[in-house]
């Protein structure tokens, strides 16, 4: 079974959002970089996805005009097998990613990146519904605290727990970085 790693939205744009903190960034980058390096060592294609939307002006950090739709500082440098630009939560909407995966005989996706509960989760659900097997790498996704409708804070840890709960066994297999790499090797 052919496997690929997808690195979703690991981009400088997030540094310009009010919720951005470096609190969990070092641990996330260590896991993300280990996942990238492990995938490359196994000869797996590594795909890069960037998010770009909103007005195409320099003040919008998610517009290409801002110069922030680029790899997050600290991310391992890698040559992507392909790069996709998305403007929806799912990396499979309007990007051609699904075509690339099909043409290359990919059956298993390893999903990683930013934000755990948004673009990573949405891409995972969408991919599963389209028939791909998905390994969701919990330590190689990143998110931040969010404010709930009642004004209370939902911690990043609780968001990751909730995301894992709804994905596990329904849309994906939850994996650590080392587990995802071992599963990819076993599937080769």
C-alpha positions, 0 to 999 in steps of 0.5 A: 500500500502506498503511503504519503505524508501531508503537512497541512498549513504549517505556515508563518501566517499563524504568527500574525493571529492574536491567538498565536503563542509559542507555548506548545510550538517547540514540542509540535515542531520536534514531532513534525520534523521527526515525522518529515525526516522519518517519511523521507528516510522511508522514501515516502512522498511528503506533500505540502499544503498552504492555506491562502484566503481572504482579501489579497492584500499585504495586511492579510497574513493568509494572502500570498501578497503578505509574504506569510504563506510560506513555511513556518520558521523552525519547520524542517526544510524538505523538497515537497513531492507536490505543493497545494494551495487551499482556500477551504478547510479540507485540503481536498477541496479544489486543490487537485490533491485528490487527483495527485493521490489517485494518480500516484496510487496513494491509499494511506494518508498520514495527516499532520499540521496546523490546526488540529481541529480545523484543517487537519480534522476536516481533511481527515474526515473528507479523505476517509469519506473518499476512501483513503485510510488515514493515520492522524498524528496527534503529536504532529498537529498544533492548535491553540486555546479557543473561546467557547460560546459561553466565554470560557476557554477551551484549552488546546489539550481539550481540543486535541482530546475532543478531535481524537475522540471523534476521529478514532475508529470512525475516520482515522487511526490515531498515531504518535509520530513513531507509530505512524512511521512504523505503520507506514513501514509495515504497509510498504 
